[in-house]
Amino acid sequence: MTRRALDELKRQVPLLEYLQAHDWQQARPIGFGRFLGLCPLHADHKPSFLVDPNKNLFHCYGCRRGGDIIRFVELYHQVKFPEAVALLHQWRGLPPLLHEAAGFYRMQLHRHAEVVAYLCQRGICSPEVIEHMRIGYAPGGCLRGWLTQLGYPVQALRQAGLVTASGHDTYRHRVVFPLEANFYGRSLSAAAPPHRFLPGIKGGLYSWDQARLYPEVILVEGLFDYAALWQAGFHNVTCSMGTNLNARQFRQLCDGPRTVYLAFDADRNGSGQQAAQSLVCRLAEQGVNVRTVALPDDHDPNSFFAQGGHARQFQSLLEVAQ
């Protein structure tokens, strides 16, 4: 990219706006239009992160790092310069496009009774949780036409990952969950890989803005686990979409005093339990009060409820968690 193109990109993505969209713990204005808050690049307990919106620059007095929006993306997402530029381009253009795609997928869900039946089979029957999570369905073969009718060029759909290089819908026969700046698609076909995200970053913890308000937070691996717990009345739940938390997700769990309950899968091969134990150690090093929920063997929170478990039983598991 030319210097002019880079300057234009930085102008179009204000640093303060990007920080606020990524849960920056802003403390206070300190004059001349500048702000001071907790540093999102390290475990900061005393506000040391200075942002100057007029210059679109940041500097941390704690970790001694600073720069422009591109440098922040490099450090925050732990990527190199070209990937940081690509992420900013994606972040700038995705929200309206993904909003339209999510609306289309939600319309399709209630037009396919077999998909609603699949969700019920997985224990997700409540209209409230379907609405809360904005769950949709991608039948395949029709998203491209819908979005191009709305004026989005095919090239934009390709860049977002919604259609393939050959112009076909990327998601086919998948239950779709909108995320912060991505989608998670769960395949209904055994012939396709079960899990799929759009290209780009996974983002932060799912529904963190709500979960962080509680003094106790339940962390689960998958979105179906989240749905099962939320439906059962545990609204202090969040999801990491896998056992490997990215840097932002880990920082979110450490951003305040709380107890974190790890309700990872009780896998037969022990992988979920090992991942939970590793995370327990990392969180404890940061002073987080963390406990591990012992689910029945070969169960995850989704299967626990789908196969007859109820809220009182799960609450008992929380009470004996160590």
C-alpha positions as CSV (number, residue, x, y, z in Angstrom):
1,M,0.0,0.0,0.0
2,T,1.1,3.6,-0.6
3,R,1.7,6.0,2.2
4,R,-1.4,7.9,1.1
5,A,-3.5,4.8,1.3
6,L,-2.2,4.0,4.7
7,D,-2.9,7.5,6.0
8,E,-6.4,7.3,4.6
9,L,-7.0,3.9,6.4
10,K,-5.8,5.4,9.7
11,R,-8.1,8.3,9.2
12,Q,-11.1,6.1,8.5
13,V,-10.5,4.0,11.6
14,P,-10.1,6.3,14.6
15,L,-7.9,4.8,17.3
16,L,-10.3,5.8,20.2
17,E,-13.3,4.2,18.4
18,Y,-11.4,1.0,17.8
19,L,-10.3,0.8,21.4
20,Q,-13.8,1.4,22.7
21,A,-15.2,-1.3,20.4
22,H,-12.6,-3.7,22.0
23,D,-13.7,-3.0,25.6
24,W,-10.9,-0.5,26.5
25,Q,-11.0,0.4,30.2
26,Q,-11.0,4.2,29.8
27,A,-10.3,5.9,33.1
28,R,-10.6,9.7,32.6
29,P,-9.9,12.6,30.3
30,I,-6.7,14.4,31.2
31,G,-6.9,17.6,29.2
32,F,-6.2,18.6,25.6
33,G,-8.7,16.0,24.4
34,R,-6.6,13.1,25.7
35,F,-7.6,10.1,27.7
36,L,-5.9,7.8,30.2
37,G,-6.9,4.2,31.0
38,L,-5.8,0.7,31.7
39,C,-3.4,-0.7,29.1
40,P,-5.0,-3.4,26.9
41,L,-1.6,-4.8,26.0
42,H,-0.5,-6.1,29.4
43,A,-2.0,-6.8,32.8
44,D,-2.4,-3.2,33.9
45,H,-3.7,-2.4,37.4
46,K,-3.0,1.4,37.4
47,P,-4.1,3.5,34.4
48,S,-1.0,4.0,32.3
49,F,-2.4,4.0,28.7
50,L,-2.6,7.4,27.1
51,V,-4.6,8.0,24.0
52,D,-4.5,11.2,21.9
53,P,-7.5,11.1,19.6
54,N,-6.4,14.3,17.8
55,K,-3.1,12.7,16.8
56,N,-4.6,9.2,16.6
57,L,-1.7,7.9,18.7
58,F,-1.3,5.9,21.9
59,H,1.5,5.5,24.5
60,C,1.7,3.2,27.5
61,Y,3.9,4.4,30.4
62,G,3.8,0.9,31.8
63,C,5.0,-1.4,29.0
64,R,6.7,1.5,27.1
65,R,4.9,0.8,23.8
66,G,3.1,3.2,21.5
67,G,2.3,4.3,18.0
68,D,-0.7,4.6,15.7
69,I,-3.7,2.4,15.1
70,I,-1.8,-0.1,12.9
71,R,0.9,-0.5,15.5
72,F,-1.8,-1.1,18.1
73,V,-3.5,-3.8,16.0
74,E,-0.1,-5.5,15.5
75,L,0.5,-5.6,19.3
76,Y,-3.1,-6.3,20.4
77,H,-3.7,-9.2,17.9
78,Q,-0.1,-10.3,17.8
79,V,0.2,-10.1,14.0
80,K,2.7,-8.6,11.5
81,F,2.2,-5.3,9.7
82,P,0.4,-6.7,6.5
83,E,-2.0,-8.8,8.6
84,A,-2.7,-5.7,10.8
85,V,-3.6,-3.7,7.7
86,A,-5.8,-6.5,6.4
87,L,-7.6,-6.7,9.8
88,L,-8.3,-3.0,9.8
89,H,-9.7,-3.1,6.3
90,Q,-11.9,-6.0,7.3
91,W,-13.0,-4.3,10.5
92,R,-13.8,-1.1,8.7
93,G,-16.0,-2.8,6.1
94,L,-17.6,-5.7,7.9
95,P,-20.1,-4.4,10.4
96,P,-22.9,-3.3,7.9
97,L,-22.3,-6.2,5.6
98,L,-22.3,-8.8,8.4
99,H,-25.4,-7.1,9.9
100,E,-27.3,-7.7,6.6
101,A,-26.0,-11.3,6.3
102,A,-27.1,-12.0,9.9
103,G,-30.6,-10.7,9.2
104,F,-30.8,-12.9,6.1
105,Y,-29.7,-16.0,8.0
106,R,-32.2,-15.3,10.8
107,M,-35.1,-15.1,8.2
108,Q,-34.0,-18.5,6.8
109,L,-34.1,-20.2,10.2
110,H,-37.8,-20.1,10.5
111,R,-38.3,-21.2,6.9
112,H,-36.6,-24.5,7.5
113,A,-38.4,-26.6,10.1
114,E,-35.7,-29.3,10.0
115,V,-33.2,-26.8,11.4
116,V,-35.5,-25.7,14.2
117,A,-35.9,-29.5,14.9
118,Y,-32.1,-29.9,15.0
119,L,-31.8,-27.1,17.5
120,C,-34.5,-28.7,19.7
121,Q,-32.6,-32.0,19.4
122,R,-29.6,-30.2,20.8
123,G,-31.7,-28.9,23.6
124,I,-32.1,-25.3,22.3
125,C,-35.9,-24.8,22.1
126,S,-36.5,-21.5,23.7
127,P,-37.4,-18.6,21.4
128,E,-35.8,-16.3,23.9
129,V,-32.3,-17.8,23.5
130,I,-32.6,-18.0,19.7
131,E,-33.5,-14.3,19.7
132,H,-30.9,-13.4,22.3
133,M,-28.1,-15.1,20.2
134,R,-29.6,-14.1,16.9
135,I,-29.2,-17.7,15.6
136,G,-29.8,-18.1,11.9
137,Y,-29.4,-20.7,9.2
138,A,-27.4,-20.6,6.0
139,P,-29.1,-22.9,3.4
140,G,-26.5,-21.9,0.7
141,G,-27.0,-20.7,-2.8
142,C,-29.0,-17.5,-2.0
143,L,-27.0,-15.2,0.3
144,R,-25.0,-13.8,-2.6
145,G,-28.1,-12.8,-4.6
146,W,-29.7,-11.2,-1.5
147,L,-26.7,-9.0,-0.7
148,T,-26.0,-8.0,-4.3
149,Q,-29.6,-6.9,-4.6
150,L,-28.9,-4.6,-1.6
151,G,-26.0,-3.1,-3.5
152,Y,-23.0,-4.9,-2.1
153,P,-20.5,-5.8,-4.8
154,V,-19.4,-9.4,-5.1
155,Q,-15.8,-8.4,-4.4
156,A,-16.8,-7.1,-1.0
157,L,-18.5,-10.4,-0.3
158,R,-15.4,-12.3,-1.3
159,Q,-13.2,-10.1,0.9
160,A,-15.5,-10.7,3.9
161,G,-15.4,-14.4,3.2
162,L,-19.1,-14.7,2.7
163,V,-18.7,-16.1,-0.8
164,T,-15.9,-18.2,-2.2
165,A,-13.5,-17.2,-5.0
166,S,-15.8,-19.0,-7.4
167,G,-18.8,-16.9,-6.2
168,H,-20.7,-19.5,-4.2
169,D,-22.0,-19.0,-0.6
170,T,-19.3,-20.0,1.9
171,Y,-21.8,-21.2,4.5
172,R,-24.1,-24.0,3.3
173,H,-26.4,-26.1,5.5
174,R,-25.0,-24.5,8.7
175,V,-26.6,-23.1,11.8
176,V,-25.1,-19.6,12.0
177,F,-24.2,-17.6,15.2
178,P,-23.2,-13.9,14.6
179,L,-20.2,-12.8,16.5
180,E,-18.5,-9.5,17.1
181,A,-17.0,-9.2,13.6
182,N,-17.3,-12.8,12.4
183,F,-19.7,-15.7,12.1
184,Y,-19.6,-19.2,13.5
185,G,-21.3,-21.8,11.4
186,R,-22.1,-25.3,12.7
187,S,-22.6,-27.9,9.8
188,L,-25.7,-30.0,9.7
189,S,-24.0,-32.4,7.3
190,A,-21.6,-35.0,8.5
191,A,-19.8,-34.7,5.2
192,A,-18.5,-31.2,5.9
193,P,-16.2,-29.9,8.7
194,P,-18.4,-29.3,11.7
195,H,-17.0,-25.9,12.7
196,R,-16.3,-22.9,10.5
197,F,-15.5,-19.2,11.0
198,L,-15.1,-16.5,8.4
199,P,-11.4,-15.5,7.7
200,G,-10.2,-13.0,10.3
201,I,-10.0,-12.8,14.1
202,K,-12.2,-14.8,16.5
203,G,-12.8,-11.7,18.6
204,G,-13.3,-11.4,22.4
205,L,-15.4,-13.5,24.7
206,Y,-18.9,-14.1,23.6
207,S,-21.5,-11.7,25.1
208,W,-18.8,-10.4,27.5
209,D,-20.5,-7.0,28.0
210,Q,-23.3,-8.8,29.8
211,A,-21.3,-11.5,31.6
212,R,-18.7,-9.1,33.0
213,L,-21.4,-7.4,35.1
214,Y,-21.6,-10.5,37.4
215,P,-19.2,-11.2,40.2
216,E,-19.1,-14.9,39.1
217,V,-18.7,-15.8,35.5
218,I,-19.1,-19.3,33.9
219,L,-16.7,-19.9,30.9
220,V,-17.6,-22.6,28.4
221,E,-16.0,-23.8,25.2
222,G,-18.8,-23.7,22.6
223,L,-21.8,-21.6,21.6
224,F,-24.2,-24.5,22.1
225,D,-22.9,-24.8,25.6
226,Y,-23.5,-21.1,26.1
227,A,-27.0,-21.5,24.7
228,A,-27.9,-24.4,27.0
229,L,-26.7,-22.5,30.1
230,W,-28.3,-19.2,29.2
231,Q,-31.6,-21.0,28.4
232,A,-31.4,-22.6,31.9
233,G,-31.2,-19.2,33.5
234,F,-27.4,-18.8,33.9
235,H,-27.0,-15.4,32.3
236,N,-23.5,-15.0,33.8
237,V,-22.1,-17.2,31.1
238,T,-19.6,-16.5,28.4
239,C,-17.8,-18.5,25.7
240,S,-14.3,-18.6,24.3
241,M,-15.2,-20.7,21.2
242,G,-12.5,-23.3,21.9
243,T,-10.1,-24.0,24.7
244,N,-7.3,-21.8,23.4
245,L,-8.1,-18.3,24.5
246,N,-6.6,-15.5,22.5
247,A,-4.8,-12.6,24.2
248,R,-7.8,-10.4,24.3
249,Q,-10.1,-13.1,25.8
250,F,-7.5,-13.8,28.5
251,R,-7.2,-10.1,29.4
252,Q,-11.0,-9.8,29.6
253,L,-11.2,-12.5,32.3
254,C,-8.5,-10.6,34.2
255,D,-10.0,-7.1,33.9
256,G,-11.6,-7.0,37.3
257,P,-12.3,-8.9,40.6
258,R,-14.4,-11.9,39.9
259,T,-14.7,-15.7,40.3
260,V,-14.4,-17.6,37.0
261,Y,-15.9,-21.1,36.8
262,L,-14.4,-23.2,34.0
263,A,-17.1,-25.5,32.6
264,F,-15.0,-27.1,29.8
265,D,-15.9,-30.4,28.2
266,A,-15.3,-33.6,30.2
267,D,-13.7,-35.3,27.2
268,R,-13.0,-39.0,27.2
269,N,-9.4,-38.3,26.1
270,G,-8.9,-35.7,28.8
271,S,-8.2,-32.8,26.4
272,G,-10.9,-30.5,27.9
273,Q,-9.7,-31.2,31.4
274,Q,-6.1,-30.6,30.5
275,A,-7.0,-27.3,28.8
276,A,-9.0,-26.2,31.9
277,Q,-6.1,-27.0,34.2
278,S,-3.7,-25.0,32.1
279,L,-6.0,-22.0,32.1
280,V,-6.5,-22.4,35.9
281,C,-2.7,-21.9,36.3
282,R,-2.5,-18.9,34.0
283,L,-5.5,-17.2,35.6
284,A,-4.3,-17.9,39.1
285,E,-1.0,-16.2,38.2
286,Q,-2.9,-13.0,37.5
287,G,-4.7,-13.2,40.8
288,V,-8.0,-14.4,39.4
289,N,-10.2,-16.6,41.7
290,V,-10.9,-19.6,39.4
291,R,-12.7,-22.9,39.9
292,T,-13.2,-26.0,37.7
293,V,-16.6,-27.5,37.2
294,A,-16.5,-31.3,37.1
295,L,-19.1,-32.3,34.6
296,P,-20.1,-36.0,34.2
297,D,-17.7,-38.0,32.1
298,D,-18.0,-37.5,28.4
299,H,-20.4,-34.6,28.8
300,D,-20.3,-30.9,27.9
301,P,-22.8,-28.3,29.3
302,N,-24.9,-28.7,26.2
303,S,-25.2,-32.4,26.4
304,F,-25.7,-32.2,30.2
305,F,-28.9,-30.2,29.7
306,A,-30.0,-31.9,26.4
307,Q,-30.0,-35.3,28.1
308,G,-32.1,-34.3,31.0
309,G,-30.0,-32.2,33.3
310,H,-31.6,-29.3,35.0
311,A,-30.6,-26.0,36.5
312,R,-30.6,-27.2,40.1
313,Q,-28.2,-30.0,39.3
314,F,-25.8,-27.7,37.5
315,Q,-26.0,-25.2,40.4
316,S,-24.9,-28.1,42.6
317,L,-21.9,-28.7,40.3
318,L,-21.0,-25.0,40.7
319,E,-21.2,-25.1,44.5
320,V,-18.8,-28.0,44.7
321,A,-16.4,-26.7,42.0
322,Q,-12.8,-26.5,43.2
